[in-house]
Amino acid sequence: METLKAFLNGLTPIRSETWQQLELLFSEVQLPKGRFFLEDGRKATQIGFLTDGVMRAFYRNREGVEYNKHFFVPGSFIGGYASLITGKPNQIWQQSLTDCRLLVTDFASFSALYDTAPDLERAARLLAERFFVQKEEREIELVLSDAQTRYELFQQQFPGLEQRIPQYHIASYLGVTPTQLSRIRRKMARR
């Protein structure tokens, strides 16, 4: 819970009374490599806070081709936000790329605290705002940046991650083929 406390307190100070309630809601879950936290077509009901490991969020088209949308590293919230808010089936997958540890809670129980814990509601709003900005920045990056620039941004945003996950996942995230990523890496190594 200490990493979750540090994260939320980094958004806004959380009262001790709120922490007492939150500690009752979260439980630690082990998610072995390759397992799914979320699957396409199911309604999301839980949120998680990643304390150890690496996860990915991805889409899969009708032909089975996967497109990585985001990577989660320790200190990240995970969950199908659109599904949680709308109640509609989820459209993304979230999978562990390494063995992971998470603090997990039921979203309805978590959000029910907003009425009595305005500090938690404020933290959730600030987190949603952060997600919105990251999403917009990612969309701009995909449209306006070339592949090498996207790779350099990936290295800045996720330092050390490329040593922990397969290169084809990184290529998918960047919107390039694994061969194109290899060329970019060779070109950058010659500099």
RAJOZI-V101345 format. One record per residue. RES is the residue in one letter. PSI is psi in radians with two decimals (NA if undefined). Layout:
RES,PSI
RES,PSI
This chain:
M,-0.35
E,-0.68
T,-0.65
L,-0.75
K,-0.82
A,-0.72
F,-0.91
L,-0.68
N,-0.44
G,-0.42
L,-0.83
T,2.58
P,2.33
I,2.26
R,2.68
S,-0.59
E,-0.65
T,-0.72
W,-0.68
Q,-0.70
Q,-0.72
L,-0.70
E,-0.49
L,-0.41
L,-0.63
F,2.48
S,2.62
E,2.39
V,2.37
Q,2.29
L,1.81
P,2.73
K,2.32
G,-0.18
R,2.75
F,2.37
F,-0.61
L,2.52
E,2.62
D,2.44
G,-0.13
R,2.60
K,2.32
A,2.44
T,-0.25
Q,2.72
I,2.71
G,2.73
F,2.02
L,2.09
T,-0.36
D,2.42
G,-3.04
V,2.36
M,2.87
R,2.66
A,2.35
F,2.81
Y,2.69
R,2.17
N,3.13
R,-0.48
E,-0.03
G,0.11
V,2.31
E,2.49
Y,1.95
N,2.23
K,-0.68
H,2.67
F,2.50
F,2.28
V,2.94
P,2.39
G,0.31
S,2.48
F,2.47
I,2.79
G,2.83
G,1.46
Y,-0.83
A,-0.74
S,-0.71
L,-0.70
I,-0.74
T,-0.38
G,0.06
K,2.80
P,2.56
N,2.60
Q,0.06
I,2.87
W,2.58
Q,2.11
Q,2.51
S,2.28
L,-0.26
T,3.02
D,2.36
C,2.68
R,2.36
L,2.67
L,2.15
V,2.50
T,2.80
D,2.22
F,-0.65
A,-0.71
S,-0.71
F,-0.91
S,-0.38
A,-0.41
L,-0.27
Y,-0.63
D,-0.60
T,-0.13
A,1.38
P,-0.42
D,-0.67
L,-0.71
E,-0.71
R,-0.76
A,-0.74
A,-0.68
R,-0.79
L,-0.65
L,-0.75
A,-0.70
E,-0.73
R,-0.77
F,-0.74
F,-0.80
V,-0.78
Q,-0.71
K,-0.79
E,-0.78
E,-0.70
R,-0.74
E,-0.77
I,-0.76
E,-0.79
L,-0.61
V,-0.70
L,-0.22
S,2.56
D,2.98
A,-0.68
Q,-0.73
T,-0.72
R,-0.68
Y,-0.73
E,-0.70
L,-0.70
F,-0.80
Q,-0.63
Q,-0.74
Q,-0.52
F,1.12
P,2.31
G,-0.12
L,-0.60
E,-0.27
Q,-0.15
R,-0.30
I,2.75
P,2.54
Q,-0.57
Y,-0.47
H,-0.69
I,-0.77
A,-0.77
S,-0.75
Y,-0.65
L,-0.22
G,0.53
V,2.96
T,2.81
P,-0.60
T,-0.76
Q,-0.70
L,-0.72
S,-0.72
R,-0.76
I,-0.78
R,-0.73
R,-0.77
K,-0.77
M,-0.58
A,-0.49
R,-0.29
R,NA
